[in-house]
Amino acid sequence: MKNYGLIGYPLGHSFSESYFKDKFLREGIRDTTYENYPISTIDEFPGLIKNSPFLYGLNVTIPYKKVIIRYLDYIDKEADEAGAVNVIKIIRQNGNVILKGYNTDIYGFRESLKNYISENVRRALVLGTGGSSAAVTCVLRQLNIDFIYVSRSDGKNTVRYSDLNEEIIASHLLIINTTPLGMYPETDQKPSIPYKALSKHHILFDLIYNPPETLFLREGRKAGCITVNGLEMLKLQADKSWEIWNDPTY
């Protein structure tokens, strides 16, 4: 029996759990499980690894994508560049446990985004500064797209939501929401940006997939923007996770 799962807190409804259970059923993958491991503090992580001898891989979600790194024995180059990990490969050999960290959010976001951007998109706003934003900004650097963070607090290369104006919105044609604002069940929320400044030239990308259209994306659609939710990105990163767990070259 091989077990895989997801750590984070709170977890609630998990895309990963339902996705992998459907995958196992659809592809006839036997003696394999995927389940949620809601840990209320990252300090519980070593105990989970110690007490789960058949656990061979984990996905990592909010709020542990950055703090998990200190527990790992190896970190992939892209994950190290992003400063965030969302996949852990657990190697068990001769009583020893080796934990290897990867970031498949980078792959998922890059492959999803490239279907929508053109050479005209050279500047982006990244809403939020958490673990998911790390993957997003890693991809933007790879694509030579300048970006600034938007946050409620001050920081390097960061503007506050209260500082956003029509000029800033107009000059940044790609706007990516990496915050949980608008996620089910609190679907009545949205990032506080000047939506009136949006145009048909903008692309709004929301990492949220539930609901399929957040208020953020709805405002963009009303303004004629291209709007993209996070579902394709999630599927791509999940498939990449499975590859990492089962390919001995990783």
FENUR-V30782 format. One record per residue. N is the residue number from 1. SS is DSSP state (a for helix, b for strand, c for the rest). D_LAST is the distance of its C-alpha to the last C-alpha in whole Angstrom. Layout:
n={N | N}
ss={SS | SS}
d_last={D_LAST | D_LAST}
//
This chain:
n={1 | 2 | 3 | 4 | 5 | 6 | 7 | 8 | 9 | 10 | 11 | 12 | 13 | 14 | 15 | 16 | 17 | 18 | 19 | 20 | 21 | 22 | 23 | 24 | 25 | 26 | 27 | 28 | 29 | 30 | 31 | 32 | 33 | 34 | 35 | 36 | 37 | 38 | 39 | 40 | 41 | 42 | 43 | 44 | 45 | 46 | 47 | 48 | 49 | 50 | 51 | 52 | 53 | 54 | 55 | 56 | 57 | 58 | 59 | 60 | 61 | 62 | 63 | 64 | 65 | 66 | 67 | 68 | 69 | 70 | 71 | 72 | 73 | 74 | 75 | 76 | 77 | 78 | 79 | 80 | 81 | 82 | 83 | 84 | 85 | 86 | 87 | 88 | 89 | 90 | 91 | 92 | 93 | 94 | 95 | 96 | 97 | 98 | 99 | 100 | 101 | 102 | 103 | 104 | 105 | 106 | 107 | 108 | 109 | 110 | 111 | 112 | 113 | 114 | 115 | 116 | 117 | 118 | 119 | 120 | 121 | 122 | 123 | 124 | 125 | 126 | 127 | 128 | 129 | 130 | 131 | 132 | 133 | 134 | 135 | 136 | 137 | 138 | 139 | 140 | 141 | 142 | 143 | 144 | 145 | 146 | 147 | 148 | 149 | 150 | 151 | 152 | 153 | 154 | 155 | 156 | 157 | 158 | 159 | 160 | 161 | 162 | 163 | 164 | 165 | 166 | 167 | 168 | 169 | 170 | 171 | 172 | 173 | 174 | 175 | 176 | 177 | 178 | 179 | 180 | 181 | 182 | 183 | 184 | 185 | 186 | 187 | 188 | 189 | 190 | 191 | 192 | 193 | 194 | 195 | 196 | 197 | 198 | 199 | 200 | 201 | 202 | 203 | 204 | 205 | 206 | 207 | 208 | 209 | 210 | 211 | 212 | 213 | 214 | 215 | 216 | 217 | 218 | 219 | 220 | 221 | 222 | 223 | 224 | 225 | 226 | 227 | 228 | 229 | 230 | 231 | 232 | 233 | 234 | 235 | 236 | 237 | 238 | 239 | 240 | 241 | 242 | 243 | 244 | 245 | 246 | 247 | 248 | 249 | 250}
ss={c | b | b | b | b | b | b | b | c | c | c | c | c | c | a | a | a | a | a | a | a | a | a | a | a | a | a | c | c | c | c | b | b | b | b | b | b | b | c | c | c | a | a | a | a | a | a | a | a | a | c | c | c | c | b | b | b | b | b | b | c | c | c | c | c | c | a | a | a | a | a | c | c | b | b | c | a | a | a | a | a | a | c | c | c | c | b | b | b | b | b | b | b | c | c | b | b | b | b | b | b | b | c | a | a | a | a | a | a | a | a | a | a | c | c | c | c | c | c | c | c | c | b | b | b | b | b | c | c | c | a | a | a | a | a | a | a | a | a | a | a | a | c | c | c | b | b | b | b | b | b | c | c | c | c | c | c | b | b | b | a | a | a | c | c | a | a | a | a | a | a | c | c | b | b | b | b | c | c | c | c | c | c | c | c | c | c | c | c | c | c | c | c | c | a | a | a | c | c | c | c | c | b | b | b | b | c | c | c | c | c | c | c | c | a | a | a | a | a | a | a | a | c | c | c | b | b | b | c | c | a | a | a | a | a | a | a | a | a | a | a | a | a | a | a | a | c | c | c | c}
d_last={21 | 18 | 18 | 16 | 18 | 19 | 21 | 23 | 27 | 29 | 27 | 30 | 29 | 25 | 24 | 21 | 23 | 25 | 22 | 20 | 23 | 24 | 21 | 21 | 25 | 25 | 22 | 24 | 21 | 22 | 22 | 20 | 21 | 20 | 23 | 24 | 24 | 26 | 26 | 29 | 28 | 25 | 26 | 26 | 22 | 22 | 24 | 22 | 20 | 22 | 24 | 22 | 20 | 19 | 17 | 13 | 12 | 14 | 15 | 18 | 21 | 24 | 25 | 22 | 19 | 21 | 22 | 19 | 17 | 20 | 18 | 15 | 14 | 11 | 11 | 9 | 12 | 13 | 13 | 15 | 18 | 18 | 19 | 18 | 15 | 15 | 12 | 11 | 8 | 11 | 10 | 14 | 15 | 19 | 20 | 17 | 15 | 12 | 12 | 9 | 10 | 10 | 12 | 13 | 16 | 16 | 15 | 18 | 20 | 20 | 20 | 23 | 25 | 25 | 27 | 30 | 30 | 33 | 33 | 36 | 34 | 33 | 34 | 32 | 33 | 30 | 32 | 30 | 28 | 26 | 22 | 22 | 24 | 22 | 19 | 22 | 24 | 21 | 21 | 25 | 24 | 22 | 25 | 27 | 29 | 31 | 31 | 33 | 32 | 35 | 35 | 38 | 38 | 38 | 35 | 34 | 34 | 35 | 38 | 40 | 40 | 44 | 44 | 42 | 45 | 46 | 45 | 42 | 41 | 42 | 40 | 37 | 36 | 33 | 33 | 30 | 30 | 28 | 30 | 31 | 34 | 35 | 33 | 34 | 37 | 38 | 38 | 41 | 40 | 38 | 38 | 41 | 41 | 44 | 43 | 47 | 45 | 42 | 43 | 42 | 40 | 38 | 34 | 33 | 30 | 30 | 26 | 28 | 28 | 31 | 34 | 33 | 35 | 36 | 39 | 37 | 36 | 40 | 41 | 39 | 40 | 44 | 44 | 43 | 39 | 36 | 34 | 31 | 29 | 26 | 25 | 23 | 21 | 20 | 20 | 17 | 15 | 16 | 14 | 11 | 11 | 11 | 9 | 6 | 8 | 8 | 6 | 5 | 4 | 0}
//
